[in-house]
């Protein structure tokens, strides 16, 4: 599970402190001030997107063997880049190849408005790993005509025809992931996880017939395959060596095998070998064995996330999108935040959820702040800021989980951000000041609590199936909302100040609550077009959490909707009561998950998280139209350059920054384009 960022405020330097001066923790050295001042974080801005850079602080402090491990893991991740493109839509690779050929070879007027529109369309497609918007899931419609595009094809001798050409301009396959059951979860979704003419009911029936050898440790059926019909029968095309995506997977395996040779320790090497076995066989038991070994591999400076993991892009919640994040431990920040890891049982014991839904023993939870060294697949260019894995509930219960906060990514957001949204939508100067003083700390602590405590907390009732089976299309947003609520509940708990994580729990909590409610009810709407429902899981959860507490506290005016000078604001009048409401909703959300109550999940999400107040939406867009900063951000990756001797042995690895977004995207296609256009 991963936490996506909607930047509310990331502008100030963080200082952790406690009531006792002996516990004070000084300013984080994630990136030295002089380095930050010199570094240009912004690469490009187009449409609704801003492309940023991030640094890899401390790279020079790694020894050569550690640098080699990072290099091999980054290469492995990039080798699977084409997989996410094909998973997102069956024609994505065909369309990308055509667009890039035009871009490289067109010699006509590049000052023309149509050409500029073509360049913007290509950059949007690159950013989204396909022709559907990375967040709204809507198909990206070009602002140039089909006739102009046909001219570009002819003048650059580029082949693109049939449905792959027509779909760029027509209304077919308009939504990458459709969660409106009335339109058909599979029929209405463009993702390439299912063959033609397969219904959601058929998918349910197919997997209902699959029984795990150990019912208490259910296998993740469907995670690594495409479901198709052959001769009228449903069959899985497994993603493995020799199977679907085999050409790219063989390259992934090649680099992972190199990584094994420089593993930091035996446990890390064992986990890598099991991941290789999984890629070679496609066996789901090997996947579970790998995850158990990976969770146990906590020693060393380097870690990684690699494979088919998050299921947000599957409307049925079975299939994992390809993803890779390579991480270097940030020792200073990890040590500071270790207090959450050490006290996770206290948070579980003191949670407002029913005792029957609490874990008697929260095992194996690790939490680290990490420095990202490279990302690929579903994590790039749009990246999470926090991750908690593995996703299997039984592994989390028996063996624990790993939670990470992507420190240098958050730092880059912070240094590239602005305060225009805060200045426009915060109601009072006091509210603005609280956010400027405590907003970034609140964001980091909420991410930490969301990942290390939230996703690790709670348990399913005996006999209740996995949430993808019980809660179906509502599973992802319920889980993200549940983890958010854990964080929100504890962001006003004196325990955080006792642990030395803030010098003022009241101000921290107020800043966190102000920012969350403002975003959930208003500012995140800048990401939608008028008339759209909310589809993305994280956006849904932020709205249903905020809308539910607003409604339940209406009579007592816990949160007040204020109209002033033609503008709408949401003003929190009673922060303690709001915390109680967050606790009530957390209790109910955990009950829904623990009991597998599908109808309650549907009612909660549909009643509070899907529909948008159209008047407020129009107002938000009008008030935001002159903002300079784009609502979405993502990143290019630093380039790791390996120098070798005459024996082809790596002697040195340096870090370089790409000159432009276009340069990196074209380089990736040239060097890591291992799949055929159609798979």
C-alpha positions as CSV (number, residue, x, y, z in Angstrom):
1,X,0.0,0.0,0.0
2,X,1.3,3.4,-0.8
3,X,0.5,6.9,0.1
4,X,0.1,9.4,-2.7
5,X,0.7,13.1,-2.1
6,X,-1.6,16.0,-2.7
7,X,0.8,18.8,-1.6
8,X,-1.1,21.0,0.9
9,X,1.9,22.8,2.4
10,X,5.5,21.7,2.1
11,X,7.5,24.8,2.8
12,X,9.1,24.9,6.2
13,X,12.1,23.3,7.8
14,X,11.2,20.6,10.3
15,X,12.4,20.5,13.8
16,X,11.5,17.6,16.1
17,X,11.5,18.5,19.8
18,X,10.2,17.3,23.1
19,X,9.1,18.9,26.4
20,X,12.5,17.8,27.8
21,X,15.4,19.7,26.3
22,X,17.5,16.6,26.5
23,X,15.3,15.0,23.9
24,X,15.5,17.7,21.4
25,X,16.3,16.6,17.9
26,X,17.9,19.2,15.6
27,X,17.2,20.1,12.1
28,X,17.2,17.1,9.7
29,X,20.3,17.0,7.5
30,X,18.4,15.1,4.7
31,X,19.8,17.7,2.2
32,X,22.3,20.3,3.4
33,X,21.1,23.9,3.1
34,X,23.9,24.9,0.8
35,X,23.0,22.0,-1.5
36,X,19.3,22.8,-1.5
37,X,20.0,26.5,-2.3
38,X,22.1,25.5,-5.4
39,X,19.9,22.7,-6.7
40,X,17.2,23.4,-9.4
41,X,14.3,21.2,-8.4
42,X,12.0,22.2,-11.3
43,X,12.5,20.5,-14.7
44,X,9.3,21.4,-16.7
45,X,5.7,22.4,-16.4
46,X,2.9,21.7,-18.8
47,X,-0.9,21.2,-18.8
48,X,-1.7,20.3,-15.1
49,X,1.7,18.8,-14.4
50,X,5.0,19.9,-12.9
51,X,8.1,17.8,-13.3
52,X,10.7,18.0,-10.6
53,X,14.2,16.6,-9.8
54,X,15.4,14.9,-6.6
55,X,18.8,14.5,-5.2
56,X,20.5,11.4,-3.7
57,X,22.2,12.9,-0.6
58,X,25.0,10.7,0.9
59,X,25.7,8.8,-2.4
60,X,29.4,9.3,-2.0
61,X,29.2,7.8,1.5
62,X,28.2,4.4,0.2
63,X,31.0,2.0,-0.6
64,X,31.4,0.7,-4.2
65,X,29.7,-2.6,-3.4
66,X,26.7,-0.8,-2.0
67,X,26.6,1.6,-5.0
68,X,26.7,-1.5,-7.3
69,X,23.8,-3.0,-5.5
70,X,21.8,0.2,-6.0
71,X,22.8,0.4,-9.7
72,X,21.8,-3.2,-10.4
73,X,18.4,-2.7,-8.6
74,X,17.7,0.5,-10.6
75,X,18.6,-1.3,-13.8
76,X,16.3,-4.1,-12.9
77,X,13.5,-1.7,-12.2
78,X,13.9,0.2,-15.5
79,X,14.0,-3.0,-17.5
80,X,10.3,-3.6,-16.6
81,X,9.2,-0.1,-17.6
82,X,7.3,-1.2,-20.7
83,X,5.2,-3.5,-18.6
84,X,3.3,-0.7,-16.8
85,X,2.6,0.9,-20.2
86,X,1.0,-2.3,-21.5
87,X,-0.8,-3.0,-18.3
88,X,-2.4,0.5,-18.5
89,X,-3.8,0.0,-22.0
90,X,-3.3,-2.5,-24.8
91,X,-2.4,0.2,-27.4
92,X,-0.1,2.3,-25.3
93,X,3.2,0.9,-26.6
94,X,2.0,1.2,-30.2
95,X,0.9,4.8,-29.7
96,X,4.1,5.7,-27.8
97,X,6.4,4.3,-30.5
98,X,4.5,6.4,-33.1
99,X,4.5,9.6,-31.0
100,X,8.2,9.3,-30.3
101,X,9.1,8.6,-33.9
102,X,7.3,11.8,-34.9
103,X,9.0,13.7,-32.2
104,X,12.5,12.6,-33.3
105,X,12.0,13.0,-37.0
106,X,9.6,15.9,-37.7
107,X,11.4,18.7,-39.5
108,X,8.4,21.0,-40.1
109,X,7.4,24.2,-38.3
110,X,8.0,23.7,-34.6
111,X,6.7,27.1,-33.6
112,X,3.2,26.3,-34.8
113,X,0.5,26.0,-32.2
114,X,-0.5,22.5,-33.4
115,X,3.1,21.3,-32.9
116,X,3.2,22.8,-29.4
117,X,0.0,21.0,-28.7
118,X,1.5,17.7,-30.0
119,X,4.5,18.2,-27.7
120,X,2.3,18.8,-24.7
121,X,0.2,15.7,-25.6
122,X,3.3,13.5,-25.8
123,X,4.6,14.8,-22.5
124,X,1.3,14.1,-20.8
125,X,1.3,10.6,-22.2
126,X,4.9,10.1,-21.0
127,X,4.0,11.3,-17.5
128,X,1.0,9.0,-17.3
129,X,2.6,5.9,-18.7
130,X,-0.1,5.9,-21.4
131,X,-3.0,7.8,-22.9
132,X,-5.0,7.9,-19.7
133,X,-4.4,10.5,-17.0
134,X,-2.4,9.1,-14.2
135,X,-4.8,10.4,-11.5
136,X,-8.2,11.1,-13.0
137,X,-8.1,8.0,-15.2
138,X,-9.7,9.9,-18.0
139,X,-8.4,9.5,-21.5
140,X,-6.1,12.4,-22.4
141,X,-7.6,14.2,-25.4
142,X,-5.2,15.9,-27.8
143,X,-5.6,19.6,-28.6
144,X,-4.7,19.1,-32.2
145,X,-6.8,17.6,-35.0
146,X,-6.7,14.2,-36.5
147,X,-5.9,15.8,-39.8
148,X,-2.8,17.5,-38.4
149,X,-1.7,14.2,-36.8
150,X,-2.2,12.4,-40.0
151,X,0.1,14.9,-41.7
152,X,2.7,14.3,-38.9
153,X,2.5,10.6,-39.5
154,X,3.0,11.0,-43.3
155,X,5.9,13.5,-43.0
156,X,7.8,11.4,-40.6
157,X,7.1,8.0,-42.3
158,X,5.4,6.8,-39.1
159,X,3.0,3.8,-39.2
160,X,-0.1,4.0,-37.0
161,X,-3.4,2.9,-38.2
162,X,-6.7,1.2,-37.3
163,X,-8.1,1.2,-33.7
164,X,-4.7,2.4,-32.3
165,X,-5.0,5.5,-34.3
166,X,-8.7,6.1,-34.0
167,X,-8.7,5.7,-30.2
168,X,-6.6,8.8,-29.7
169,X,-9.4,11.0,-31.0
170,X,-12.7,9.1,-30.4
171,X,-14.6,8.4,-27.2
172,X,-13.8,4.7,-26.9
173,X,-11.9,3.4,-23.8
174,X,-12.5,6.7,-22.1
175,X,-11.6,5.6,-18.6
176,X,-8.6,3.6,-17.5
177,X,-10.2,2.4,-14.3
178,X,-14.0,2.6,-14.0
179,X,-15.4,2.0,-10.5
180,X,-19.0,2.7,-11.4
181,X,-20.6,-0.7,-11.3
182,X,-23.5,0.5,-13.5
183,X,-21.0,0.9,-16.4
184,X,-19.4,-2.5,-15.8
185,X,-16.2,-2.6,-13.8
186,X,-14.3,-4.4,-16.5
187,X,-16.2,-3.4,-19.6
188,X,-15.9,0.3,-18.6
189,X,-12.2,0.1,-17.8
190,X,-9.4,0.3,-20.4
191,X,-6.8,-1.4,-18.4
192,X,-5.2,-4.4,-20.1
193,X,-5.8,-6.9,-17.3
194,X,-8.7,-8.7,-18.9
195,X,-9.4,-10.0,-22.4
196,X,-12.4,-9.1,-24.4
197,X,-16.0,-10.0,-23.3
198,X,-15.1,-10.9,-19.8
199,X,-17.5,-9.8,-17.1
200,X,-17.0,-9.0,-13.4
201,X,-19.3,-11.9,-12.5
202,X,-17.1,-14.3,-14.5
203,X,-14.0,-13.0,-12.7
204,X,-15.6,-13.6,-9.3
205,X,-16.7,-17.1,-10.3
206,X,-13.3,-18.0,-11.7
207,X,-11.4,-17.0,-8.5
208,X,-14.1,-18.4,-6.2
209,X,-13.1,-21.8,-7.5
210,X,-9.5,-21.4,-6.6
211,X,-8.7,-22.7,-3.2
212,X,-5.4,-22.0,-1.4
213,X,-3.6,-25.0,0.0
214,X,-3.7,-23.3,3.4
215,X,-6.9,-21.2,3.8
216,X,-5.3,-19.3,6.6
217,X,-2.5,-18.2,4.3
218,X,-4.4,-17.4,1.1
219,X,-2.4,-17.1,-2.1
220,X,-2.7,-13.8,-4.1
221,X,-4.6,-15.3,-7.0
222,X,-4.7,-13.1,-10.1
223,X,-1.8,-10.9,-8.9
224,X,0.6,-11.7,-11.8
225,X,-1.5,-12.6,-14.8
226,X,-4.0,-11.4,-17.4
227,X,-7.3,-13.2,-17.5
228,X,-8.4,-14.1,-21.1
229,X,-10.8,-16.4,-22.9
230,X,-9.4,-19.2,-25.0
231,X,-11.8,-21.6,-26.7
232,X,-14.5,-20.2,-24.5
233,X,-12.6,-21.0,-21.3
234,X,-11.1,-18.5,-18.9
235,X,-7.3,-18.9,-18.6
236,X,-4.5,-16.8,-17.1
237,X,-1.6,-15.5,-19.1
238,X,1.0,-15.4,-16.4
239,X,3.6,-12.7,-16.3
240,X,6.9,-14.6,-16.0
241,X,10.0,-15.7,-17.9
242,X,8.7,-17.5,-21.0
243,X,5.2,-16.1,-20.4
244,X,3.5,-12.8,-20.9
245,X,6.1,-9.9,-20.6
246,X,8.8,-12.6,-20.7
247,X,11.3,-10.4,-22.7
248,X,11.2,-7.6,-20.1
249,X,11.1,-10.0,-17.1
250,X,14.2,-11.8,-18.4
251,X,16.1,-8.5,-18.3
252,X,14.8,-7.8,-14.8
253,X,16.1,-11.2,-13.7
254,X,19.4,-10.6,-15.4
255,X,20.0,-7.5,-13.2
256,X,18.6,-9.1,-10.1
257,X,21.0,-11.9,-10.4
258,X,23.8,-9.4,-10.5
259,X,22.3,-7.8,-7.4
260,X,22.6,-11.1,-5.6
261,X,26.4,-11.1,-6.1
262,X,26.7,-7.9,-4.1
263,X,23.9,-8.4,-1.5
264,X,24.8,-6.8,1.8
265,X,24.0,-10.0,3.8
266,X,22.6,-13.5,3.6
267,X,19.0,-12.6,4.3
268,X,18.9,-9.9,1.6
269,X,20.5,-12.3,-0.9
270,X,17.9,-15.0,0.0
271,X,15.1,-12.6,-0.6
272,X,16.5,-11.6,-4.0
273,X,16.9,-15.2,-5.0
274,X,13.2,-15.9,-4.1
275,X,12.1,-12.9,-6.1
276,X,14.1,-14.3,-9.1
277,X,12.4,-17.6,-8.6
278,X,9.0,-15.9,-8.6
279,X,9.8,-14.1,-11.9
280,X,11.1,-17.3,-13.5
281,X,8.1,-19.5,-12.4
282,X,5.2,-17.1,-11.8
283,X,4.4,-19.3,-8.8
284,X,2.4,-17.5,-6.2
285,X,3.7,-19.6,-3.4
286,X,7.2,-18.3,-4.4
287,X,5.7,-14.7,-4.1
288,X,4.6,-15.3,-0.6
289,X,7.9,-17.0,0.3
290,X,9.7,-14.0,-1.1
291,X,7.6,-11.5,0.9
292,X,8.2,-13.3,4.1
293,X,12.0,-13.3,3.4
294,X,11.9,-9.7,2.3
295,X,10.1,-8.5,5.5
296,X,12.7,-10.3,7.5
297,X,15.6,-8.7,5.6
298,X,15.9,-5.6,7.8
299,X,19.7,-5.3,8.0
300,X,21.8,-3.3,5.5
301,X,21.7,0.1,4.0
302,X,19.9,-0.7,0.7
303,X,16.3,-1.9,0.2
304,X,13.9,-2.0,-2.7
305,X,10.4,-2.6,-3.9
306,X,10.0,-4.6,-7.1
307,X,7.3,-6.6,-8.9
308,X,3.6,-6.6,-9.5
309,X,2.3,-5.0,-6.3
310,X,-0.5,-2.5,-5.9
311,X,-4.0,-3.4,-7.3
312,X,-5.5,0.1,-7.6
313,X,-5.4,-0.1,-11.4
314,X,-7.5,-3.3,-11.5
315,X,-11.2,-2.5,-11.0
316,X,-11.6,-5.9,-9.4
317,X,-8.6,-5.5,-7.2
318,X,-6.7,-8.7,-8.2
319,X,-3.9,-7.7,-10.6
320,X,-0.7,-5.9,-9.5
321,X,0.8,-3.0,-11.4
322,X,4.5,-3.3,-12.1
323,X,6.5,-1.1,-9.7
324,X,10.1,-0.4,-8.6
325,X,11.6,1.8,-5.9
326,X,15.2,1.6,-4.9
327,X,16.0,2.9,-1.4
328,X,19.0,3.9,0.6
329,X,18.5,4.2,4.4
330,X,18.5,7.7,5.8
331,X,20.1,6.8,9.1
332,X,19.6,10.1,10.9
333,X,15.9,10.4,10.1
334,X,15.2,6.7,10.6
335,X,16.6,6.8,14.0
336,X,14.5,9.8,14.9
337,X,11.3,8.2,13.8
338,X,12.2,4.8,15.3
339,X,10.0,5.7,18.2
340,X,6.9,5.0,16.2
341,X,8.2,1.5,15.4
342,X,9.1,0.9,19.0
343,X,5.6,2.1,20.2
344,X,3.4,0.5,17.6
345,X,1.8,-1.8,20.2
346,X,0.8,1.2,22.3
347,X,-1.0,2.8,19.4
348,X,-2.8,-0.5,18.7
349,X,-3.8,-1.0,22.3
350,X,-5.1,2.6,22.6
351,X,-6.9,2.7,19.3
352,X,-10.7,3.6,19.5
353,X,-11.5,0.4,17.4
354,X,-13.3,-2.6,19.0
355,X,-11.0,-4.8,21.1
356,X,-12.0,-7.8,19.0
357,X,-10.5,-6.1,16.0
358,X,-7.2,-5.2,17.6
359,X,-4.1,-7.3,17.2
360,X,-2.8,-8.8,20.5
361,X,0.7,-8.5,19.1
362,X,1.7,-6.2,16.3
363,X,4.8,-8.1,15.0
364,X,7.7,-7.2,12.7
365,X,6.9,-3.6,11.9
366,X,9.9,-1.6,10.7
367,X,9.8,2.0,9.8
368,X,12.5,3.9,8.0
369,X,13.0,7.2,6.2
370,X,14.8,6.4,3.0
371,X,16.5,8.2,0.2
372,X,15.2,7.2,-3.2
373,X,17.8,6.3,-5.7
374,X,15.5,5.3,-8.6
375,X,11.9,4.6,-9.5
376,X,10.1,2.9,-12.3
377,X,6.8,1.5,-13.4
378,X,3.8,2.6,-11.4
379,X,6.0,4.7,-9.1
380,X,7.4,6.9,-11.8
381,X,7.1,9.7,-12.9
382,X,4.2,10.1,-10.4
383,X,5.6,8.8,-7.1
384,X,4.2,7.9,-3.6
385,X,5.7,9.6,-0.6
386,X,5.2,6.6,1.7
387,X,4.9,2.8,1.3
388,X,3.8,0.0,3.5
389,X,4.2,-3.6,2.3
390,X,3.5,-6.5,1.9
391,X,-0.2,-6.2,1.2
392,X,-1.2,-9.8,2.2
393,X,-3.0,-9.6,5.5
394,X,-1.8,-12.9,6.8
395,X,1.9,-12.0,6.2
396,X,1.4,-8.7,8.0
397,X,-0.1,-10.5,10.9
398,X,2.4,-13.3,11.2
399,X,5.6,-11.7,10.0
400,X,5.0,-7.9,10.0
401,X,5.6,-5.3,7.4
402,X,8.0,-2.6,6.2
403,X,7.0,1.0,6.2
404,X,9.1,3.7,4.5
405,X,8.8,7.4,4.0
406,X,10.5,8.7,0.9
407,X,12.5,11.5,2.5
408,X,14.3,13.0,-0.4
409,X,11.1,13.0,-2.5
410,X,9.2,14.9,0.3
411,X,12.2,17.2,0.5
412,X,12.0,17.9,-3.2
413,X,8.3,18.7,-3.0
414,X,9.0,21.0,-0.1
415,X,11.7,23.0,-1.9
416,X,9.7,23.2,-5.1
417,X,6.4,24.1,-3.5
418,X,4.5,27.3,-2.9
419,X,1.9,28.7,-0.6
420,X,-0.6,30.2,-3.0
421,X,-3.3,27.5,-2.4
422,X,-2.9,27.9,1.4
423,X,-3.2,31.7,1.1
424,X,-6.4,31.4,-1.0
425,X,-8.3,28.7,0.9
426,X,-7.3,29.1,4.5
427,X,-9.9,31.1,6.4
428,X,-7.8,33.0,9.0
429,X,-4.3,34.3,9.4
430,X,-3.9,32.0,12.4
431,X,-4.8,29.0,10.3
432,X,-2.2,30.0,7.7
433,X,0.5,30.5,10.4
434,X,-0.2,27.2,11.9
435,X,0.3,25.5,8.6
436,X,3.5,27.4,7.9
437,X,4.9,26.5,11.3
438,X,3.6,22.9,11.7
439,X,2.2,21.8,8.3
440,X,5.3,20.0,7.0
441,X,5.9,18.3,10.3
442,X,2.2,17.3,10.4
443,X,2.4,15.9,6.8
444,X,5.5,13.8,7.7
445,X,4.0,12.5,10.9
446,X,0.7,11.7,9.2
447,X,2.6,9.8,6.5
448,X,4.5,7.9,9.2
449,X,1.4,7.1,11.2
450,X,-0.5,6.2,8.1
451,X,2.1,3.7,7.0
452,X,3.7,2.2,10.1
453,X,0.7,2.3,12.4
454,X,-2.3,2.6,10.2
455,X,-1.7,-0.2,7.7
456,X,-0.3,-2.5,10.4
457,X,-3.2,-2.1,12.7
458,X,-6.4,-4.1,13.1
459,X,-7.2,-7.7,12.0
460,X,-9.9,-9.6,10.1
461,X,-12.4,-11.6,11.9
462,X,-11.8,-15.4,11.7
463,X,-13.2,-16.8,8.5
464,X,-13.5,-13.4,6.7
465,X,-11.8,-13.4,3.3
466,X,-9.3,-10.9,1.9
467,X,-10.7,-7.4,1.3
468,X,-10.5,-7.7,-2.5
469,X,-13.0,-10.5,-2.2
470,X,-15.3,-9.0,0.5
471,X,-15.2,-5.3,-0.2
472,X,-14.4,-5.6,-3.9
473,X,-14.0,-2.3,-5.7
474,X,-14.2,-0.4,-2.4
475,X,-11.3,-2.3,-0.8
476,X,-8.5,0.1,-1.8
477,X,-10.2,3.4,-0.7
478,X,-11.4,1.8,2.5
479,X,-7.9,0.7,3.4
480,X,-6.4,4.1,2.6
481,X,-9.1,5.9,4.5
482,X,-8.6,3.6,7.5
483,X,-4.9,4.3,7.6
484,X,-5.5,8.0,7.2
485,X,-7.9,7.9,10.1
486,X,-5.4,6.2,12.3
487,X,-3.0,9.0,11.6
488,X,-5.6,11.7,12.1
489,X,-6.7,10.3,15.4
490,X,-3.2,10.3,16.9
491,X,-2.0,13.6,15.5
492,X,-3.7,15.3,18.5
493,X,-2.6,12.7,21.0
494,X,-0.2,13.9,23.8
495,X,1.7,10.7,23.2
496,X,3.4,12.2,20.2
497,X,4.8,15.1,22.3
498,X,5.8,12.6,25.0
499,X,7.8,10.7,22.4
500,X,9.6,13.9,21.4
501,X,8.0,14.1,17.9
502,X,6.7,17.7,18.4
503,X,7.0,20.5,20.8
504,X,3.3,21.4,20.8
505,X,0.7,18.7,20.1
506,X,-2.1,21.2,20.1
507,X,-0.7,23.3,17.3
508,X,0.5,20.2,15.4
509,X,-3.0,18.7,15.6
510,X,-4.7,21.9,14.6
511,X,-2.5,22.4,11.6
512,X,-3.0,18.7,10.5
513,X,-6.8,18.9,10.8
514,X,-7.1,22.3,9.1
515,X,-5.0,21.1,6.1
516,X,-6.8,17.7,5.8
517,X,-10.4,19.1,5.9
518,X,-9.5,22.0,3.6
519,X,-8.0,19.6,1.1
520,X,-10.6,16.8,1.4
521,X,-13.6,19.2,1.0
522,X,-12.2,21.8,-1.4
523,X,-8.7,22.0,-2.8
524,X,-8.2,18.5,-4.1
525,X,-11.1,19.3,-6.5
526,X,-8.6,21.3,-8.7
527,X,-7.7,17.8,-10.0
528,X,-11.2,17.2,-11.5
529,X,-13.2,18.5,-14.4
530,X,-16.6,19.9,-13.8
531,X,-19.2,17.1,-13.7
532,X,-16.7,14.4,-12.9
533,X,-17.1,11.9,-10.1
534,X,-14.1,11.1,-7.9
535,X,-12.6,7.8,-9.1
536,X,-9.1,7.7,-7.6
537,X,-8.9,5.7,-4.3
538,X,-6.9,8.3,-2.3
539,X,-9.0,11.2,-3.4
540,X,-12.1,9.3,-2.6
541,X,-10.9,8.5,0.9
542,X,-9.9,12.1,1.6
543,X,-13.4,13.2,0.7
544,X,-15.4,10.5,2.4
545,X,-13.4,11.0,5.6
546,X,-13.9,14.8,5.5
547,X,-17.5,14.8,4.4
548,X,-18.5,12.2,7.0
549,X,-17.1,14.1,9.9
550,X,-18.5,17.4,8.5
551,X,-22.0,16.0,8.4
552,X,-21.8,14.2,11.7
553,X,-20.6,17.3,13.5
554,X,-23.0,19.7,11.7
555,X,-25.5,20.1,14.5
556,X,-22.7,21.1,17.0
557,X,-20.9,23.1,14.3
558,X,-17.7,21.1,14.8
559,X,-16.8,22.2,11.3
560,X,-18.5,25.3,10.0
561,X,-19.1,26.2,6.4
562,X,-18.4,29.9,6.1
563,X,-19.4,32.2,3.3
564,X,-17.4,35.5,3.2
565,X,-16.9,37.9,0.3
566,X,-18.4,35.4,-2.1
567,X,-15.9,32.7,-1.0
568,X,-16.4,29.5,0.8
569,X,-14.3,28.3,3.7
570,X,-14.4,25.4,6.1
571,X,-13.6,26.5,9.7
572,X,-13.0,24.0,12.5
573,X,-14.5,25.2,15.7
574,X,-13.9,22.2,18.0
575,X,-10.7,20.2,17.3
576,X,-11.2,17.8,20.2
577,X,-14.7,16.9,19.1
578,X,-13.4,16.5,15.6
579,X,-10.8,14.1,16.9
580,X,-13.6,12.1,18.5
581,X,-15.4,12.0,15.2
582,X,-12.3,10.7,13.5
583,X,-12.1,8.0,16.2
584,X,-15.8,7.0,15.6
585,X,-15.2,6.7,11.9
586,X,-12.1,4.7,12.4
587,X,-13.9,2.3,14.6
588,X,-16.6,1.8,11.9
589,X,-14.2,1.6,9.1
590,X,-12.2,-1.1,10.9
591,X,-15.5,-3.0,11.6
592,X,-16.3,-2.9,7.9
593,X,-12.9,-4.3,7.0
594,X,-12.8,-6.9,9.9
595,X,-16.3,-8.2,9.1
596,X,-16.1,-7.8,5.3
597,X,-19.3,-5.7,5.3
598,X,-19.6,-4.9,1.6
599,X,-22.9,-3.0,1.8
600,X,-21.6,-0.7,4.5
601,X,-18.4,-0.1,2.5
602,X,-20.4,0.8,-0.5
603,X,-22.7,3.1,1.4
604,X,-19.9,5.0,3.0
605,X,-17.9,5.5,-0.2
606,X,-20.9,6.2,-2.5
607,X,-22.7,8.5,-0.1
608,X,-19.6,10.6,0.9
609,X,-16.7,9.9,-1.4
610,X,-17.8,9.9,-5.0
611,X,-20.1,12.8,-5.8
612,X,-18.8,16.3,-5.8
613,X,-20.6,19.5,-4.7
614,X,-20.8,21.2,-8.1
615,X,-21.1,24.7,-6.8
616,X,-18.0,24.4,-4.6
617,X,-16.2,22.7,-7.4
618,X,-16.9,25.6,-9.8
619,X,-15.8,28.0,-7.1
620,X,-12.6,26.1,-6.4
621,X,-11.6,26.1,-10.0
622,X,-12.4,29.8,-10.4
623,X,-10.3,30.7,-7.4
624,X,-7.4,28.5,-8.6
625,X,-7.3,29.5,-12.2
626,X,-4.4,31.9,-11.7
627,X,-2.2,29.6,-9.6
628,X,1.2,29.3,-11.1
629,X,1.9,25.8,-9.7
630,X,0.4,22.8,-11.4
631,X,-1.9,20.5,-9.3
632,X,0.1,17.4,-10.0
633,X,3.9,16.8,-9.6
634,X,6.2,14.0,-10.6
635,X,9.9,13.4,-11.1
636,X,12.7,12.5,-13.5
637,X,15.2,10.2,-12.0
638,X,18.9,10.9,-11.4
639,X,21.0,8.9,-13.9
640,X,23.5,6.4,-12.4
641,X,26.5,6.3,-14.7
642,X,28.8,3.3,-14.3
643,X,32.5,3.4,-15.3
644,X,34.2,0.1,-16.0
645,X,37.8,-1.1,-16.5
646,X,39.2,-3.3,-19.3
647,X,37.7,-6.4,-17.6
648,X,34.2,-4.8,-17.7
649,X,34.2,-4.5,-13.9
650,X,32.5,-1.5,-12.4
651,X,35.1,0.8,-10.8
652,X,33.0,3.9,-10.1
653,X,29.4,5.0,-10.3
654,X,28.4,8.7,-10.5
655,X,25.1,10.5,-10.3
656,X,24.0,12.8,-13.1
657,X,20.8,14.8,-13.5
658,X,18.9,14.6,-16.8
659,X,18.8,17.8,-18.8
660,X,15.1,17.6,-19.6
661,X,12.0,15.4,-19.2
662,X,12.0,14.7,-22.9
663,X,15.7,13.5,-22.8
664,X,14.9,11.0,-20.1
665,X,11.8,9.7,-21.6
666,X,13.4,9.1,-25.0
667,X,16.4,7.5,-23.4
668,X,14.2,5.1,-21.4
669,X,12.4,4.1,-24.6
670,X,15.7,3.4,-26.4
671,X,17.5,1.6,-23.7
672,X,14.6,-0.2,-21.9
673,X,12.1,-0.9,-24.6
674,X,12.1,-4.7,-24.4
675,X,8.5,-5.6,-25.2
676,X,6.7,-5.8,-28.5
677,X,4.0,-3.3,-29.2
678,X,1.2,-5.9,-28.6
679,X,1.4,-8.4,-25.8
